[in-house]
Every structure is written in C-alpha cells, then in structure tokens.
C-alpha cells in the first residue's frame, strides 16, 4: 500500500490564519489517524500525504475552508513526489516544513510547484544562506513567535518584506503580541490571540451590545415573559429580521410562514428559544470582530451539543449548545467571562465550566478546544476521561463545521 492509499480513519482540525483586518485569509489543515494517538516523527510523510488525499477525497477542501486558501504541511517526500499537484493551485499553499533540507531535489520540486501557480510558504523560518534559492521563489515566511525573540522577528521582517515576501506571525498568543507584530510589518497572523479577551476595564459597553446583553439576560431568566421578550427583540430591527429569517428557513421546516416575533417564540420551546436567541444576539454583538469568532462559537455549540448523548447527558443537549456558544463571549464583548456571567442567568454547572471549574462539562469544552488546536494527545486523553470513543469525533466536528457555515450564511 502506498502512502496515498492509506484508508485509516482520520481526525481533522483547522487553524485560522488572519490578515491585518481580522479577516480569515486561510486555514492550516491538520489530520491524524483515528487509530493512533498521534503521528510521531517517523510518520510525518504519512501524515502529510493523508492531509492531501483526505482534504479532497474524504472531507472536501471547500467544505473545510469555505473557499479560503489552505496551508498544507509538506515533507521532503511530498515535495519531490509532486503529491501537492492533486490540490487546486489557486487554493493550496505549499508549506515547506522547517526540517526539510533545501537540497537540489527539494529546490527543483518547489520551483515546479511555483511555476504551476502554487503559493509557497516556509514554516518556522530561521535564516540560513542555504535557504536563498527558496527565498527567491517564496511567497510567505512563517515565524514562530514563541521560539524567536522580538529582535529576530523584526530583523526577518526588514530582510524579507522588501523582497516581496509576506510575513506570517505564528503562535501569536496575546493581543499585545499581535499588535506588536503588525507594527513590525507582519501581514498574516496565526495563533490563539483572538480567543483571549482584551479586557477593557474603564470603558462602557457600547449601547447596542448592552441591549443584546439585556436580551440574553431576559432569555435566560428563570421565568420567561414571552410578550416582554418579544417587545425587547422587536426593538432591535436586525435581531427581529434574523430571527424571522432563521425560523422560516430549512433549519426548522415549518409548514406555514411565521410573520411576527411573538409567534416565532411561541413555536419554539424554552430551550430552543434560549439557544437561537442567544446565537443571534452573540452574532450581532460580534459585528466589529472577525467573523471567525462567530463561526467558531457556532462550531463549538454544535459539537458540544453532539457530545451530550455519548457523555450520558442527552437531556442537557441544549445546555451544552449554550456552553459552546458562550465559550468565546469574553472575546466578543472584550470583558472577562466572570463579569459577563454575573449579568445573565444560566445553570450553575454551565457557569462553572465556562470559568474553568473541573468537571464533565468543562472537560467537554476542553475537548473541542483541543480539536481546534490539533492537540491529538489531549483529544485521546479527554476521550478516556469522558469514557467515549474518539473515532466518531472527526465526523461530529465536520458536521459542526458544515452546520456552522450554513447557519452563519443565514
């Protein structure tokens, strides 16, 4: 059996890469076998080839990326055997791994790919004169911001930007580092800075966000006053429009068209109301943040909802949906999650999970975060803690990605 013929079940993660405006420029796709805990160094060729084969045959490239570019890790074997040519040149970014020695065969392979129209990126770049032939054709250089100091980061930017190379800051963990990288001239950014809140301690919440927070508070009250809630929602034209559009969509498959907010609320159960009104409110509150924040919230919500059954909590599926949905609320509102949760009423164990208290719900939240990061060792370990089979998690994650994009499009 050749590398590309491997039929092992796969897990998948996608890590967003942002441009300077906070929009998704691309995703880096990461795969692993569902039958092993991780790909070790000896299996890097296998892992890289699986990414290429399965992104087209198993998962669907556009379904995973929404049409954005995709970065694919490439080993020496993948490069010299031209495996990348099965992917569309307009979309695939050839990411040459840092351990690949730029010998004559590798350089010639990269030149072939460049000539065919592929984008070429150098991963975890550390300058050495041996890389000059690749620098002549490289489009993007990725710099690891955890392994390099600010002096080196700035030096590389000054060297490479005049050569027409785009600089990508990788492993950007905080907003401060993100801003610093932008000042250095870096144009692309990868890391989890967007998942950490920028705490604004002495600024009021903008009026529209305050209104949506009030709606969240009303919808999560112990006793919902439907007429009052309908009036509050109607005061926000955008929210009213989105709720009516959503309930009349194929997601609900209703026989008759719903024409007013009170009717919409009466057709939904309390748990459904909380899920969907929360979703729409969070989407509205994030209108000044990267769209990926909302999509990621939706993916987490759907994935956590799916885990309710396997984790023995089928009656809590709506609560788990809300947990995933609220898990990026601190980033969306630029406030600590503890402060936000003081202003709305949710189940105690949900609040504890969102603030980091150990327990089953927090473990479920850790699971989706581990999958997003491609931390497969953690996925395996958490699966054991939850007493669930890790193999179906890949399909559940893919379903959540597809659903999130469909809902966000509405």
C-alpha positions in Angstrom: 0.0 0.0 0.0 1.4 3.4 -0.9 1.2 6.4 1.4 -1.7 8.0 -0.6 -3.7 4.7 -0.5 -4.0 4.6 3.3 -7.6 4.2 4.4 -7.3 4.8 8.1 -10.0 6.9 9.7 -8.9 10.5 10.1 -9.3 13.3 12.6 -9.2 16.9 11.4 -8.5 20.3 12.8 -8.3 23.7 11.1 -6.4 26.7 12.4 -7.4 30.1 11.0 -4.9 32.5 9.6 -5.9 36.1 9.7 -5.0 39.2 7.7 -4.4 42.7 9.1 -8.1 43.5 9.0 -9.0 40.4 11.1 -10.5 38.5 8.2 -9.7 34.9 7.6 -7.0 34.6 4.9 -6.6 30.8 5.1 -6.8 27.8 7.2 -4.0 25.4 8.1 -5.4 21.8 8.0 -4.1 19.2 10.4 -5.1 15.5 10.2 -4.3 12.4 12.3 -5.3 8.7 12.2 -8.2 7.7 14.3 -6.4 4.5 15.2 -3.4 6.1 16.9 -2.9 8.8 19.4 -0.6 10.9 17.2 1.7 10.9 14.3 5.3 10.6 15.6 8.3 11.9 13.7 8.7 8.6 11.7 5.1 9.1 10.4 5.4 12.7 9.1 5.3 11.6 5.4 2.2 9.5 6.2 0.6 12.4 8.0 1.4 15.0 5.2 0.1 12.6 2.5 -3.1 11.9 4.4 -3.7 15.7 4.6 -3.5 15.9 0.8 -5.5 12.8 0.0 -8.3 13.3 2.5 -8.8 17.0 2.0 -10.0 16.2 -1.4 -11.4 12.7 -1.2 -12.8 12.4 2.3 -13.6 15.8 3.8 -13.9 18.2 0.8 -11.5 21.1 0.6 -14.1 23.8 0.1 -16.3 22.4 2.9 -13.4 22.7 5.3 -12.2 26.1 4.2 -15.3 27.9 2.9 -13.3 28.7 -0.3 -10.3 30.2 1.6 -6.7 29.1 0.9 -5.4 26.1 2.8 -1.9 25.6 4.2 -0.7 22.0 3.8 2.5 20.8 5.6 4.9 19.3 3.1 7.7 16.9 3.9 10.6 16.2 1.5 8.9 13.1 0.1 5.6 15.0 -0.5 7.5 17.7 -2.4 9.8 15.6 -4.6 7.0 13.2 -5.5 4.6 16.0 -6.5 1.8 14.9 -4.2 0.6 18.5 -3.9 -0.4 18.7 -7.6 -3.7 16.9 -6.8 -4.9 20.0 -5.0 -6.1 23.2 -6.8 -3.2 25.6 -7.3 -5.4 28.7 -6.6 -6.3 27.4 -3.2 -3.4 25.2 -1.8 -0.4 26.8 -0.1 2.7 24.6 -0.1 4.1 24.9 3.5 7.7 23.6 3.5 8.4 22.2 7.0 11.3 23.6 8.9 13.2 20.3 9.0 13.2 19.9 5.2 16.8 20.4 3.9 16.8 22.7 0.8 18.9 20.4 -1.4 18.8 20.4 -5.2 15.8 18.0 -5.4 13.7 20.0 -2.9 14.6 23.3 -4.6 13.7 21.9 -8.1 10.4 20.5 -6.7 9.5 23.8 -5.2 10.3 25.6 -8.5 8.0 23.2 -10.3 5.1 23.9 -7.9 5.8 27.6 -8.1 5.8 27.5 -11.9 2.4 25.7 -11.8 0.9 28.5 -9.8 1.1 27.3 -6.2 1.8 29.6 -3.3 5.0 28.7 -1.4 5.4 29.2 2.3 8.4 28.4 4.6 7.4 27.1 8.0 9.1 28.2 11.3 11.7 30.0 9.3 15.2 30.7 10.7 17.6 32.3 8.2 20.5 30.4 6.8 22.2 31.2 3.5 21.3 27.6 2.3 17.6 28.9 2.0 18.5 31.6 -0.5 17.3 29.6 -3.6 13.9 29.0 -1.8 13.7 32.7 -0.7 13.9 33.7 -4.4 10.6 32.0 -5.0 8.9 32.0 -1.6 5.6 33.9 -1.2 5.2 33.7 2.6 7.5 33.2 5.6 6.2 31.9 8.9 8.0 33.0 12.0 7.3 31.2 15.3 6.7 34.0 17.8 7.2 31.6 20.8 10.6 30.4 19.7 12.1 33.7 18.4 12.7 37.0 20.2 11.4 40.4 19.1 14.8 41.4 17.7 14.9 38.4 15.4 11.2 38.8 14.4 11.8 42.5 13.4 15.1 41.6 11.6 13.4 39.0 9.5 10.6 41.3 8.6 13.1 44.1 7.5 15.0 41.5 5.4 12.1 39.8 3.7 9.4 42.4 3.1 11.5 44.4 0.6 11.9 41.1 -1.3 8.2 40.9 -1.8 7.7 38.2 0.8 4.6 38.3 3.1 5.4 37.7 6.7 3.2 35.5 8.8 3.5 35.6 12.6 2.8 32.2 14.0 1.8 31.2 17.6 0.6 34.7 18.4 -0.9 34.1 21.9 -1.9 37.6 23.0 -3.4 40.7 21.6 -0.4 42.7 22.6 1.9 40.4 20.6 -0.5 40.7 17.6 -0.3 44.5 17.7 3.5 44.3 18.0 3.7 42.0 15.0 1.6 44.4 12.9 3.9 47.3 13.8 6.9 45.2 12.6 5.2 44.8 9.2 3.8 41.3 9.5 0.7 40.9 7.3 -0.7 37.5 8.4 -1.3 36.0 11.8 -1.9 32.6 13.2 -2.5 31.6 16.8 -5.0 31.9 19.6 -4.8 35.7 20.3 -8.4 36.0 19.2 -9.6 33.5 21.8 -8.2 35.6 24.7 -10.2 38.7 25.8 -8.8 42.2 25.5 -10.1 43.4 28.9 -11.5 46.9 28.8 -11.7 48.0 32.4 -12.8 51.6 32.2 -14.9 51.8 29.2 -18.7 51.4 29.0 -20.2 48.7 26.8 -21.4 50.2 23.5 -25.2 50.8 23.6 -26.1 48.1 21.1 -24.1 45.4 22.9 -25.7 46.5 26.2 -29.1 45.9 24.6 -28.1 42.4 23.4 -26.8 41.6 26.8 -30.2 42.6 28.2 -31.8 40.3 25.7 -29.5 37.5 26.8 -30.5 38.2 30.4 -34.2 38.1 29.6 -34.0 34.9 27.6 -32.1 33.2 30.4 -34.4 34.3 33.3 -35.9 31.5 35.3 -39.3 32.5 34.1 -39.5 33.9 30.5 -42.1 36.7 29.9 -42.7 36.0 26.2 -44.5 39.2 25.5 -41.8 41.3 27.2 -39.1 39.3 25.4 -40.9 39.8 22.0 -41.0 43.5 22.6 -37.4 43.7 23.5 -36.3 41.7 20.4 -38.6 43.9 18.2 -36.7 47.0 19.4 -33.7 45.6 17.6 -34.6 45.6 13.9 -31.6 43.5 12.9 -32.3 40.8 15.5 -36.0 40.7 14.6 -35.2 40.2 10.9 -32.6 37.5 11.6 -34.9 35.5 13.9 -37.8 35.5 11.4 -35.4 34.6 8.6 -34.0 31.8 10.7 -37.3 30.3 11.8 -38.6 30.4 8.2 -35.5 28.6 6.9 -35.0 24.9 6.1 -33.4 24.5 9.5 -37.0 24.4 11.0 -39.0 23.1 8.0 -42.3 24.7 9.3 -45.4 24.3 7.2 -46.6 27.9 7.5 -44.6 31.1 7.3 -44.0 32.8 10.6 -44.6 36.6 10.4 -44.1 38.0 13.9 -41.7 37.6 16.8 -44.3 36.5 19.4 -45.5 33.8 17.0 -41.8 32.7 16.5 -41.2 32.5 20.2 -44.4 30.5 20.8 -43.4 27.9 18.2 -40.0 27.3 19.9 -39.6 25.5 23.2 -37.9 27.4 26.1 -34.6 25.6 25.5 -34.8 26.3 21.7 -35.6 30.0 22.4 -32.6 30.3 24.6 -30.3 28.6 22.1 -31.4 30.5 19.0 -31.9 34.0 20.5 -28.5 33.6 22.2 -27.0 32.7 18.9 -28.4 35.7 17.1 -27.5 38.1 20.0 -23.9 36.9 20.0 -23.7 37.2 16.3 -24.9 40.8 16.5 -22.5 41.6 19.3 -19.6 40.4 17.3 -20.2 42.6 14.3 -17.0 44.5 15.0 -14.9 41.4 15.5 -13.6 38.8 13.0 -16.4 36.6 11.5 -14.4 33.6 12.5 -15.3 34.3 16.1 -19.0 33.7 15.4 -18.3 30.7 13.2 -16.1 29.2 15.9 -18.8 29.8 18.5 -21.3 28.0 16.4 -18.9 25.1 15.7 -18.3 24.8 19.5 -22.0 25.0 20.2 -23.0 22.2 17.8 -20.1 20.0 18.7 -20.8 20.2 22.4 -24.5 19.5 21.7 -23.5 16.4 19.9 -21.4 15.1 22.8 -24.4 15.3 25.2 -25.6 11.8 24.1 -22.2 10.0 24.2 -21.4 11.6 27.6 -24.7 10.3 29.1 -26.3 13.8 29.1 -29.0 13.6 26.4 -31.4 15.8 28.3 -28.7 18.5 28.6 -28.0 18.9 24.8 -29.4 22.5 24.7 -27.4 23.4 27.8 -24.2 22.1 26.1 -25.1 24.0 23.0 -25.2 27.2 25.1 -21.9 26.3 26.8 -20.1 26.1 23.4 -21.9 29.2 22.2 -20.9 31.3 25.2 -17.3 30.0 25.3 -16.0 32.9 23.3 -18.3 35.5 24.7 -15.4 37.1 26.7 -13.6 37.8 23.4 -16.7 39.0 21.6 -17.5 41.5 24.4 -13.9 42.3 25.4 -14.8 41.6 29.0 -13.9 38.8 31.5 -16.3 35.9 31.2 -16.8 36.0 35.0 -18.2 39.6 34.8 -20.5 38.7 31.8 -21.9 35.7 33.6 -22.9 37.8 36.6 -25.3 39.7 34.3 -27.1 36.7 32.9 -28.7 33.6 34.5 -27.5 30.2 33.4 -27.2 26.8 35.1 -24.6 26.7 37.9 -22.6 23.9 36.3 -22.5 25.8 32.9 -21.2 28.8 34.7 -18.6 26.7 36.4 -17.5 25.0 33.2 -17.1 28.4 31.4 -15.0 29.8 34.2 -12.7 26.8 34.3 -14.0 24.7 37.2 -13.1 21.0 36.6 -16.0 18.6 35.8 -17.6 16.8 32.9 -18.9 19.9 31.2 -15.6 21.7 31.4 -13.9 18.5 30.0 -16.3 18.6 27.0 -15.4 22.2 26.4 -11.7 21.3 26.6 -12.3 18.6 24.0 -13.5 21.0 21.3 -10.6 23.4 22.1 -8.1 20.5 21.8 -9.6 19.6 18.4 -9.3 23.2 17.2 -5.6 23.2 18.2 -4.9 19.8 16.7 -3.7 18.6 20.1 -4.4 14.9 19.4 -2.7 13.6 22.5 -5.2 15.8 24.6 -8.1 14.5 22.5 -7.2 10.9 23.3 -6.7 11.7 27.0 -10.0 13.6 27.3 -11.9 10.8 25.4 -10.7 8.4 28.1 -11.9 10.8 30.9 -15.3 11.1 29.3 -15.5 7.4 28.5 -16.3 8.0 24.9 -14.9 6.6 21.6 -12.7 9.1 19.9 -13.2 7.7 16.4 -16.6 9.4 15.7 -15.4 12.8 16.9 -13.9 13.6 13.5 -17.3 13.2 11.7 -19.0 15.2 14.5 -16.6 18.0 14.1 -17.0 18.1 10.4 -20.8 18.1 10.8 -20.5 21.0 13.2 -18.3 22.9 10.7 -20.7 22.4 7.9 -23.7 23.3 10.0 -22.0 26.5 11.4 -21.3 27.8 7.9 -24.8 27.1 6.8 -26.3 28.9 9.8 -23.9 31.8 9.6 -24.8 32.3 5.9 -28.4 32.8 7.0 
